[in-house]
Amino acid sequence: MADGAYRFEYAFLPGGWQTDVRVTIADGKVTALGGDGPSTPVKGAALPGLPNLHSHTFQRGMAGLAERRGPASDSFWTWREVMYRFLGALTPDDVEAIAAMAMVEMLEGGFTSLAEFHYLHHAADGTAYNDPAELSGRIVAAAHETGIGLTLLPVFYAQGGFGGQQTQPGQRRFFSRDADAFARLQEAARRHTAAHGMMLGGAPHSLRAVTPDQLATFLAASPDGPIHIHVAEQMREVDDCLAWSGQRPVRWLLDHAPVDSRWCLIHATHMDAGEVSDMAKTGGVAGLCPITEANLGDGIFAGVEFRDHGGLYGVGSDSNVEIDAAGELRLFEYGQRLLHRGRNLMSGTEGSSTGEALYRAALTGGAQALGQPLGAIAQGQRADFVVLDTDHPAFGPKPEYWLDSYIFNAGRNAIKTVIAGGIIQVDHGRHKSRDRVAARFRQTLNRVL
């Protein structure tokens, strides 16, 4: 039902929980709350769907392939070599099949919209497809099939390391030889997103992957839309940036780029106190991916300090080794607890719900990072709802505890129904296209692996 009305038993509105909430929908957006008239009843507790602000969907296909110890100590950099070998075999059909599987699992796991940080552009030998945005189009097709909201972020990747280093063979599927070539790819991607009413932004991959001049050229050609960039994920990256520029990565970016509310700085794990404060002041979003950051051994983001400076944040599934919206928020809070040896650290004020504080923050930051009207059950917002099963044993009779119970206890097992763009995509915990998408995904992995 892209048009019509739902009547939720409970709904989490901007002012808090309310009962018996009628929501009218047209063209996939909320047009009104309340009123009389026919409606489809939905049992349970409806939350605004959570935006997933950072993902590489193709990496869903390699989940579990990098969990064997190498001859020396493993790290992000050894994981990256496994990733290069995996993507070398992927065809456009494979990319679409894997993306669709990841998106089905996102919807089943509580994410209803996605910012896809898409850097897989070319054929396995590095040559461009006849349509330079062929693989971008496959991401759009998967999003259209599964019903997830999409902000597509084609990635500009022009060097192999700080200071203009040559790209490696494993990076040839990412590489744009210059800004003009990337502009052609971006324009072709725009045609794919426009055909389905989806958002287009852009992403210089990282300070490792673009020179200062290339970054300036990219920004001049990108007057609107979201801008995302990886920054300060690993200590080696910090050390290499210091050797190249004399500055830490976040500091260099803040001093040399117009970082503002359009920007999402992905990870930003390793910052000093001045960087934390100054990044928060920009109004940009910190894009946190706690499950992937833990899987890769990145480190722990300065969440409490960033929050205290008024910083905005959201969460993403990044490598898609595990896709669980509540799990990302739970691990973020637990990381802060381990770092500071305390409890309920992201709630901010005495007596307030930690789960609610985390969820509200991720709604706000995620919506801003995707550049779309998301993040609330309110007029003008995309009609994205995650409905929790209030008969689940984790949930007691008091709604004020339900977000805590969802995030810290039941997790994705409590998700009963998911509505994306006004259409029921998940019913009783299963996406309506799961069987078809999963069969295609299995066929892909059987061939690739």
PLY file of the C-alpha trace (Angstrom):
ply
format ascii 1.0
element vertex 449
property float x
property float y
property float z
element edge 448
property int vertex1
property int vertex2
end_header
0.00 0.00 0.00
1.88 3.06 -1.24
-1.32 5.09 -0.70
-3.89 4.64 2.07
-3.70 4.50 5.85
-2.38 2.31 8.66
-3.66 2.32 12.21
-0.91 1.39 14.65
-1.68 -0.04 18.07
1.26 2.00 19.40
3.55 4.47 17.63
6.70 6.30 18.69
6.05 9.90 17.61
8.41 12.88 18.05
6.74 13.57 21.40
6.92 9.96 22.59
4.68 6.90 22.60
1.01 7.20 21.68
-1.72 4.62 21.27
-4.13 4.06 18.37
-2.30 6.20 15.80
-3.72 6.48 12.29
-1.14 7.38 9.62
-2.23 8.42 6.12
0.20 7.77 3.26
0.43 9.02 -0.32
3.28 8.39 -2.78
5.20 6.61 -0.04
5.20 9.55 2.39
3.21 10.41 5.49
0.56 13.00 4.67
-1.38 13.11 7.95
-1.64 11.72 11.46
-5.01 11.03 13.04
-8.42 11.35 11.51
-11.12 8.85 10.64
-11.68 6.63 7.68
-10.64 3.18 6.53
-7.22 1.95 7.58
-5.19 -1.24 7.83
-4.73 -2.20 11.50
-1.17 -3.05 12.57
-0.66 -4.75 15.92
2.51 -3.88 17.83
4.69 -0.85 18.45
5.74 1.20 15.43
9.11 2.96 15.39
10.41 5.23 12.65
12.64 3.06 10.46
16.35 3.55 11.15
18.58 4.90 8.34
21.70 2.86 7.56
24.23 5.58 6.78
27.15 3.45 5.55
27.32 0.20 3.62
29.29 -1.65 0.96
26.67 -4.20 -0.04
29.01 -6.39 -2.13
30.95 -7.22 1.05
27.92 -9.16 2.32
29.10 -11.93 0.01
32.45 -12.30 1.80
31.08 -12.39 5.36
32.99 -15.13 7.18
35.79 -15.41 4.61
38.30 -13.32 6.54
38.04 -15.03 9.93
41.11 -17.29 9.57
44.38 -16.17 11.06
47.19 -15.38 8.65
50.93 -16.04 9.05
51.36 -12.75 10.92
49.03 -10.63 13.06
45.88 -9.76 11.13
44.45 -6.26 10.76
42.24 -4.14 8.56
45.01 -4.17 5.97
45.15 -7.97 5.71
41.34 -8.08 5.64
41.48 -5.66 2.70
43.56 -8.14 0.68
40.85 -10.80 1.17
38.30 -8.26 -0.04
40.33 -7.48 -3.18
40.53 -11.17 -4.08
36.80 -11.69 -3.53
35.61 -8.80 -5.67
37.84 -9.82 -8.56
35.34 -12.53 -9.52
32.11 -10.51 -9.34
29.98 -9.86 -12.42
27.25 -7.20 -12.58
24.65 -9.92 -11.95
26.62 -11.00 -8.87
26.79 -7.45 -7.54
23.02 -7.08 -7.86
22.29 -10.47 -6.28
24.53 -9.80 -3.28
23.18 -6.27 -2.84
19.59 -7.54 -2.86
20.41 -10.11 -0.16
22.05 -7.46 2.01
19.07 -5.14 1.56
16.57 -7.87 2.47
18.54 -8.48 5.66
18.70 -4.76 6.38
14.93 -4.47 6.19
14.45 -7.58 8.33
17.02 -6.16 10.77
15.41 -2.75 11.30
17.03 -0.55 8.64
14.55 0.95 6.18
16.84 3.24 4.17
20.45 3.06 3.06
23.40 5.21 2.06
25.42 2.95 -0.22
29.09 4.00 -0.35
29.62 2.47 -3.77
33.18 2.18 -5.04
32.97 -0.93 -7.24
32.71 0.65 -10.70
34.60 -1.30 -13.37
35.06 -4.77 -14.83
37.53 -7.16 -13.21
40.37 -6.01 -15.48
39.71 -2.36 -14.64
38.02 -1.38 -17.91
34.87 0.70 -17.82
31.54 -0.78 -18.81
29.71 0.72 -21.80
27.50 2.33 -19.19
30.12 3.71 -16.78
27.55 3.43 -13.99
26.57 -0.15 -14.79
27.27 -1.33 -11.25
25.62 1.72 -9.72
22.56 0.78 -11.72
22.66 -2.70 -10.21
22.58 -1.21 -6.70
19.58 0.90 -7.70
17.85 -2.17 -9.17
18.39 -4.14 -5.95
16.98 -1.28 -3.87
13.94 -1.05 -6.15
13.35 -4.80 -5.89
13.60 -4.94 -2.11
11.86 -1.64 -1.34
14.60 -0.07 0.76
15.10 3.69 0.49
18.40 4.57 -1.18
20.93 7.38 -1.23
23.57 6.26 -3.72
27.09 7.59 -3.16
29.37 6.84 -6.12
32.94 6.93 -4.82
35.83 8.91 -6.30
39.00 6.84 -5.90
42.07 8.20 -7.72
45.25 7.15 -5.89
46.59 4.21 -3.91
47.83 6.10 -0.86
48.76 9.50 0.55
50.85 11.72 -1.71
49.68 10.45 -5.09
50.76 6.81 -4.77
49.92 4.47 -7.63
46.85 2.29 -7.19
47.40 -1.42 -6.59
46.10 -4.15 -8.91
43.40 -4.99 -6.37
42.06 -1.43 -6.63
41.59 -1.35 -10.41
37.82 -1.86 -10.15
37.56 1.35 -8.06
39.91 3.68 -9.91
38.84 6.86 -11.75
41.77 8.20 -13.72
40.67 11.83 -13.28
37.81 14.05 -12.18
36.31 14.18 -15.69
36.02 10.40 -15.85
34.35 10.38 -12.45
31.98 13.16 -13.52
30.80 11.02 -16.42
30.24 8.09 -14.06
28.35 10.35 -11.65
26.08 11.69 -14.38
25.30 8.17 -15.57
24.51 7.16 -11.99
22.16 10.14 -11.73
20.08 8.72 -14.57
19.69 5.43 -12.68
18.64 7.05 -9.40
16.32 9.55 -11.09
14.44 6.74 -12.82
13.31 5.45 -9.41
13.11 8.69 -7.42
16.22 7.91 -5.36
18.79 10.30 -3.93
22.30 10.77 -5.35
25.27 12.10 -3.43
28.99 11.58 -3.73
31.97 10.31 -1.81
35.67 10.97 -2.10
36.77 7.61 -0.72
39.33 8.90 1.79
42.32 11.19 2.06
44.35 8.13 1.07
42.49 7.91 -2.23
42.32 11.52 -3.49
44.88 14.31 -3.66
44.05 17.77 -2.26
43.57 19.10 -5.79
41.29 16.20 -6.71
39.25 16.73 -3.56
38.84 20.42 -4.39
37.76 19.57 -7.95
35.27 17.01 -6.66
33.74 19.50 -4.23
33.48 22.23 -6.88
31.50 19.81 -9.06
29.25 18.75 -6.14
27.25 21.83 -5.10
24.48 19.84 -3.43
23.66 16.43 -2.03
25.33 14.45 0.75
29.13 14.07 0.88
30.61 11.09 2.71
34.27 10.23 3.31
36.19 7.58 5.24
38.54 9.21 7.74
40.79 8.16 10.65
39.54 4.57 10.78
42.95 3.04 11.54
46.02 4.23 13.44
48.19 3.40 10.43
46.09 5.87 8.46
46.71 8.51 11.12
50.45 7.83 11.06
50.61 7.90 7.25
48.65 11.16 7.14
50.99 12.73 9.68
53.99 11.64 7.62
52.45 13.08 4.46
50.99 16.35 5.75
52.10 16.90 9.32
48.44 16.73 10.43
46.07 14.04 11.64
43.38 13.08 9.08
40.37 14.76 10.73
42.39 17.89 11.44
43.60 18.06 7.83
40.04 17.66 6.57
38.63 20.32 8.88
41.38 22.76 7.88
41.22 22.14 4.12
37.60 21.28 3.27
34.28 23.08 3.89
32.92 20.41 6.25
29.35 21.24 7.20
25.95 19.60 7.59
26.17 17.98 4.14
29.11 15.88 5.29
29.26 12.50 6.95
32.69 11.52 8.29
32.75 7.74 8.34
34.40 6.17 11.40
36.46 9.18 12.62
37.68 6.67 15.19
41.03 8.18 16.03
40.69 11.86 16.99
42.36 13.98 19.62
40.31 16.24 21.91
40.56 19.24 19.59
39.40 17.24 16.60
36.42 15.89 18.55
35.33 19.37 19.56
35.88 20.98 16.17
34.24 18.19 14.21
31.14 18.45 16.41
30.93 22.18 15.71
30.73 21.66 11.92
27.24 20.16 12.09
28.48 17.17 10.10
27.58 13.62 11.08
29.89 10.97 12.49
29.11 7.76 10.62
29.67 4.96 13.12
29.74 1.26 12.26
30.42 -0.45 15.60
30.02 -4.07 14.45
32.41 -3.67 11.52
34.79 -1.51 13.57
34.92 -4.29 16.17
35.31 -6.98 13.51
38.25 -5.14 11.94
39.84 -4.12 15.23
39.62 -0.41 14.37
39.19 1.05 17.85
36.43 2.86 19.75
34.97 6.23 18.77
34.98 9.04 21.36
31.21 8.87 21.71
30.70 10.46 25.11
33.02 13.38 24.35
31.49 13.93 20.90
27.98 13.90 22.38
29.03 16.36 25.09
30.11 18.80 22.35
26.74 18.49 20.60
27.97 16.21 17.83
25.57 14.34 15.56
25.97 10.63 14.81
24.27 7.75 13.10
25.05 4.09 12.47
25.71 1.90 9.46
26.34 -1.75 8.65
29.53 -1.08 6.60
31.00 -4.52 5.70
27.69 -6.26 6.41
29.40 -9.05 8.33
26.31 -8.83 10.58
23.23 -6.76 9.78
21.33 -5.64 12.87
20.20 -2.06 13.52
19.67 -2.60 17.25
22.96 -4.46 17.42
24.89 -1.46 16.07
23.40 0.80 18.74
23.94 -1.76 21.49
27.59 -2.29 20.61
28.17 1.47 20.37
26.93 1.92 23.94
28.83 -1.13 25.17
32.03 0.18 23.62
31.63 3.39 25.59
31.00 1.37 28.75
34.19 -0.63 28.24
36.19 2.49 27.43
34.94 4.55 30.40
34.07 1.70 32.79
30.59 3.00 33.40
26.99 2.37 32.35
24.25 4.22 30.44
26.82 6.61 29.05
25.04 7.83 25.91
21.75 8.69 27.64
23.06 12.01 28.87
20.70 12.87 31.73
19.64 11.21 34.96
16.62 8.96 34.62
16.53 9.06 30.82
16.36 5.97 28.63
19.65 4.98 27.01
17.84 3.09 24.26
15.68 6.08 23.42
18.67 8.44 23.41
20.60 6.16 21.05
17.64 5.60 18.73
16.66 9.27 18.50
20.26 10.31 17.83
20.69 7.69 15.09
17.40 8.75 13.48
18.47 12.41 13.36
22.04 11.80 12.26
21.10 9.11 9.77
18.40 11.22 8.10
20.80 14.14 7.74
23.51 11.90 6.32
21.15 10.42 3.72
19.80 13.85 2.76
16.22 12.58 2.79
13.03 13.28 4.79
13.48 10.40 7.22
13.64 9.70 10.89
10.20 10.44 12.31
6.58 9.37 12.06
5.45 12.80 10.97
3.90 14.61 8.03
6.19 14.87 5.01
8.47 12.02 6.09
9.04 8.85 4.11
6.61 6.22 5.37
9.17 3.89 6.99
8.07 1.97 10.09
9.61 -0.88 12.09
6.90 -2.59 14.13
7.97 -4.45 17.25
6.09 -7.46 18.56
4.90 -6.33 21.98
3.94 -9.95 22.79
7.65 -10.83 22.72
8.81 -11.93 26.21
11.28 -9.03 26.35
8.50 -6.44 26.46
6.66 -5.52 29.63
3.52 -3.40 29.95
5.23 0.02 30.08
6.08 1.57 26.68
8.76 3.81 28.17
10.96 0.70 28.55
10.35 -0.75 25.09
13.27 0.87 23.26
15.63 -0.32 25.98
14.15 -3.81 25.71
14.49 -3.77 21.92
18.09 -2.55 21.80
19.55 -4.30 24.84
17.52 -7.51 24.96
15.30 -8.70 22.14
17.08 -7.08 19.18
16.01 -8.02 15.69
14.05 -11.02 17.02
11.38 -8.56 18.16
10.79 -7.14 14.67
7.42 -8.31 13.39
6.56 -6.00 10.48
8.57 -3.53 8.41
6.95 -0.95 6.16
9.21 0.91 3.73
7.89 3.68 1.51
4.39 2.82 2.73
4.58 -0.83 1.59
4.79 -3.85 3.89
8.10 -5.48 2.96
8.59 -7.67 6.05
5.81 -9.68 7.67
6.36 -11.92 10.71
10.08 -11.19 10.45
10.54 -12.31 6.82
10.92 -10.15 3.73
8.32 -10.95 1.12
11.03 -11.62 -1.49
13.44 -13.47 0.80
13.13 -16.90 -0.84
13.74 -15.61 -4.36
16.56 -13.26 -3.34
18.26 -15.87 -1.13
18.17 -18.50 -3.90
19.87 -16.08 -6.29
22.41 -15.14 -3.63
23.29 -18.79 -2.98
23.75 -19.44 -6.69
26.08 -16.46 -6.88
28.24 -17.60 -3.98
28.35 -21.18 -5.28
29.86 -19.86 -8.50
32.12 -17.17 -7.05
33.54 -19.25 -4.19
0 1
1 2
2 3
3 4
4 5
5 6
6 7
7 8
8 9
9 10
10 11
11 12
12 13
13 14
14 15
15 16
16 17
17 18
18 19
19 20
20 21
21 22
22 23
23 24
24 25
25 26
26 27
27 28
28 29
29 30
30 31
31 32
32 33
33 34
34 35
35 36
36 37
37 38
38 39
39 40
40 41
41 42
42 43
43 44
44 45
45 46
46 47
47 48
48 49
49 50
50 51
51 52
52 53
53 54
54 55
55 56
56 57
57 58
58 59
59 60
60 61
61 62
62 63
63 64
64 65
65 66
66 67
67 68
68 69
69 70
70 71
71 72
72 73
73 74
74 75
75 76
76 77
77 78
78 79
79 80
80 81
81 82
82 83
83 84
84 85
85 86
86 87
87 88
88 89
89 90
90 91
91 92
92 93
93 94
94 95
95 96
96 97
97 98
98 99
99 100
100 101
101 102
102 103
103 104
104 105
105 106
106 107
107 108
108 109
109 110
110 111
111 112
112 113
113 114
114 115
115 116
116 117
117 118
118 119
119 120
120 121
121 122
122 123
123 124
124 125
125 126
126 127
127 128
128 129
129 130
130 131
131 132
132 133
133 134
134 135
135 136
136 137
137 138
138 139
139 140
140 141
141 142
142 143
143 144
144 145
145 146
146 147
147 148
148 149
149 150
150 151
151 152
152 153
153 154
154 155
155 156
156 157
157 158
158 159
159 160
160 161
161 162
162 163
163 164
164 165
165 166
166 167
167 168
168 169
169 170
170 171
171 172
172 173
173 174
174 175
175 176
176 177
177 178
178 179
179 180
180 181
181 182
182 183
183 184
184 185
185 186
186 187
187 188
188 189
189 190
190 191
191 192
192 193
193 194
194 195
195 196
196 197
197 198
198 199
199 200
200 201
201 202
202 203
203 204
204 205
205 206
206 207
207 208
208 209
209 210
210 211
211 212
212 213
213 214
214 215
215 216
216 217
217 218
218 219
219 220
220 221
221 222
222 223
223 224
224 225
225 226
226 227
227 228
228 229
229 230
230 231
231 232
232 233
233 234
234 235
235 236
236 237
237 238
238 239
239 240
240 241
241 242
242 243
243 244
244 245
245 246
246 247
247 248
248 249
249 250
250 251
251 252
252 253
253 254
254 255
255 256
256 257
257 258
258 259
259 260
260 261
261 262
262 263
263 264
264 265
265 266
266 267
267 268
268 269
269 270
270 271
271 272
272 273
273 274
274 275
275 276
276 277
277 278
278 279
279 280
280 281
281 282
282 283
283 284
284 285
285 286
286 287
287 288
288 289
289 290
290 291
291 292
292 293
293 294
294 295
295 296
296 297
297 298
298 299
299 300
300 301
301 302
302 303
303 304
304 305
305 306
306 307
307 308
308 309
309 310
310 311
311 312
312 313
313 314
314 315
315 316
316 317
317 318
318 319
319 320
320 321
321 322
322 323
323 324
324 325
325 326
326 327
327 328
328 329
329 330
330 331
331 332
332 333
333 334
334 335
335 336
336 337
337 338
338 339
339 340
340 341
341 342
342 343
343 344
344 345
345 346
346 347
347 348
348 349
349 350
350 351
351 352
352 353
353 354
354 355
355 356
356 357
357 358
358 359
359 360
360 361
361 362
362 363
363 364
364 365
365 366
366 367
367 368
368 369
369 370
370 371
371 372
372 373
373 374
374 375
375 376
376 377
377 378
378 379
379 380
380 381
381 382
382 383
383 384
384 385
385 386
386 387
387 388
388 389
389 390
390 391
391 392
392 393
393 394
394 395
395 396
396 397
397 398
398 399
399 400
400 401
401 402
402 403
403 404
404 405
405 406
406 407
407 408
408 409
409 410
410 411
411 412
412 413
413 414
414 415
415 416
416 417
417 418
418 419
419 420
420 421
421 422
422 423
423 424
424 425
425 426
426 427
427 428
428 429
429 430
430 431
431 432
432 433
433 434
434 435
435 436
436 437
437 438
438 439
439 440
440 441
441 442
442 443
443 444
444 445
445 446
446 447
447 448
